[in-house]
């Protein structure tokens, strides 16, 4: 491994700090092997903070940093997002740090230590002020199914709703037709409206057939193309 590191530009690891030293893969050791190495360490929480577990998941860091409450509307019970929010952002922060380290090496000739964590990613998201949620923040029930709409004055005028109308008022009007009927009618009038499709809808009639692959089952196609 040290022979490979001696010729490398970047060393990236997500091992916990306690495992790197015994394996002779810690930053101090590898810096002696290759002084120009950009050493990137991605963890659950900063290695030098003993108050936080270094082995952590997306969901546990969401809960520990308060994101479980921040991602919910006022009055709702706190719950972490089942969509992994911090893993992708943590990866992007790590990649950004690596690129910065490589730029620094270009100017100085020396490598550096790049530290990133899921907790850092959570702090980035928590730094933004959450906008106030309106009555259409969540999809609205119709006669059949749910409808996601853009709450604008034009939509309210079309539905006959006042500026101070609440969620119950939206539901009362939308209950008069199905989600598909509302989607078709509102779109014809230039208003943003999309019915919430079920997984059966997506599989049987996908909006973009290239999203899915049918090979010994149904698979979501990768979001990139390499040629």
Secondary structure, DSSP 8 states (H G I E B T S, - for coil): -HHHHHT-SEEEE---HHHHHHTT-SHHHHHHH-TT-EEEEEESS-TT-TTS-SS--HHHHHHHHTHHHHTS-TTS-----SS--HHHHHHHHHHHHHHHHHHHHHHHS--EEEEEEHHHHHHHHHTS------TTSS-EE-SSSEEEE---HHHHHHHT--TT--HHHHHHHHTTS-HHHHHHHHHHTT--EEE---HHHHHHS-SSGGGEEESSSEEE--S----
